[in-house]
Amino acid sequence: MTSTSPPLSSNDAVQLLDLLSSDDAFRTLFQADPAAALATISAEAGAGSCDCESGGPLASKEEFQAARTRLLAHLTATSSFSFPHCFVSGDIDSQLQRKPQP
């Protein structure tokens, strides 16, 4: 599936990864309603994620910390939030290595 929403800004992506790797309340909200969680970061992040669905159990804080650099590059280059597979527990590496589908 392709998305017409733009990638996250650098600031939004940094804040998202900061929250996913440290803030339990944000992680709970993101797991339940990713679009609402992204809207707390910025209006742009929220608007670009209105169709966002969870792809499975959220990766651990440690997984987000370990993949931070690669996730940051991905989030700012690719529209990721129609279905954020790269945030699924145990699946970050394989999802970041996949080529985007047209």
C-alpha positions as CSV (number, residue, x, y, z in Angstrom):
1,M,0.0,0.0,0.0
2,T,1.3,3.4,-0.8
3,S,0.5,6.6,1.1
4,T,0.0,10.1,-0.1
5,S,0.9,11.6,3.2
6,P,4.4,13.1,3.5
7,P,7.2,11.7,5.7
8,L,7.6,13.1,9.2
9,S,9.6,16.2,9.8
10,S,13.0,15.6,11.5
11,N,11.7,17.3,14.7
12,D,8.5,15.1,14.7
13,A,10.5,11.9,14.1
14,V,12.9,12.7,16.9
15,Q,10.1,13.4,19.3
16,L,8.2,10.3,18.3
17,L,11.3,8.1,18.8
18,D,12.1,9.8,22.1
19,L,8.5,9.1,23.3
20,L,8.4,5.5,22.0
21,S,11.7,4.7,23.7
22,S,10.9,6.3,27.1
23,D,7.3,7.3,27.8
24,D,4.9,4.6,29.0
25,A,1.8,6.7,28.7
26,F,2.6,7.7,25.1
27,R,3.4,4.1,24.2
28,T,0.1,2.9,25.6
29,L,-1.7,5.6,23.6
30,F,0.3,4.7,20.4
31,Q,-0.6,1.1,20.8
32,A,-4.3,1.9,21.2
33,D,-4.6,4.7,18.7
34,P,-1.5,5.6,16.7
35,A,-3.1,8.5,14.9
36,A,-4.2,10.1,18.2
37,A,-0.7,9.6,19.7
38,L,0.9,11.2,16.6
39,A,-1.5,14.2,16.9
40,T,0.0,14.9,20.3
41,I,3.4,15.5,18.6
42,S,2.2,18.0,16.0
43,A,-0.8,18.8,13.8
44,E,1.2,17.7,10.7
45,A,2.1,14.3,12.2
46,G,-1.5,13.7,13.3
47,A,-2.9,14.7,9.9
48,G,-0.5,12.4,8.1
49,S,-1.5,9.5,10.2
50,C,-5.3,9.6,10.1
51,D,-5.5,6.0,8.7
52,C,-2.7,4.6,10.9
53,E,-3.3,1.2,12.3
54,S,-1.2,-0.9,14.7
55,G,0.7,-3.7,13.0
56,G,1.0,-5.8,16.1
57,P,2.6,-5.6,19.6
58,L,4.6,-2.5,20.0
59,A,8.4,-2.9,20.0
60,S,10.1,-2.5,23.4
61,K,11.8,0.7,24.4
62,E,15.1,-1.1,24.0
63,E,14.3,-2.1,20.4
64,F,13.4,1.5,19.6
65,Q,16.7,2.7,21.1
66,A,18.7,0.1,19.3
67,A,17.2,1.0,15.9
68,R,16.9,4.7,16.5
69,T,19.3,5.9,13.7
70,R,17.7,3.6,11.1
71,L,14.2,4.4,12.2
72,L,14.9,8.2,12.1
73,A,16.2,7.9,8.5
74,H,13.2,5.8,7.5
75,L,10.6,8.1,9.1
76,T,11.9,11.2,7.5
77,A,12.3,9.7,4.1
78,T,9.2,7.5,3.8
79,S,5.5,8.0,4.5
80,S,5.2,5.4,7.2
81,F,1.9,5.8,8.9
82,S,-0.8,4.0,7.1
83,F,0.4,0.8,8.7
84,P,3.6,1.1,10.8
85,H,5.1,-2.4,10.4
86,C,8.5,-1.1,11.4
87,F,7.2,-0.6,15.0
88,V,6.2,-4.2,15.7
89,S,8.0,-6.0,18.4
90,G,10.8,-8.3,17.1
91,D,10.2,-7.0,13.5
92,I,12.0,-3.7,13.2
93,D,15.1,-5.0,11.5
94,S,13.3,-7.1,8.9
95,Q,10.8,-4.2,8.1
96,L,13.6,-1.6,7.6
97,Q,15.4,-4.0,5.2
98,R,12.3,-4.5,3.0
99,K,12.0,-2.5,-0.2
100,P,8.9,-0.2,-0.3
101,Q,6.1,-1.5,-2.5
102,P,4.8,0.7,-5.3
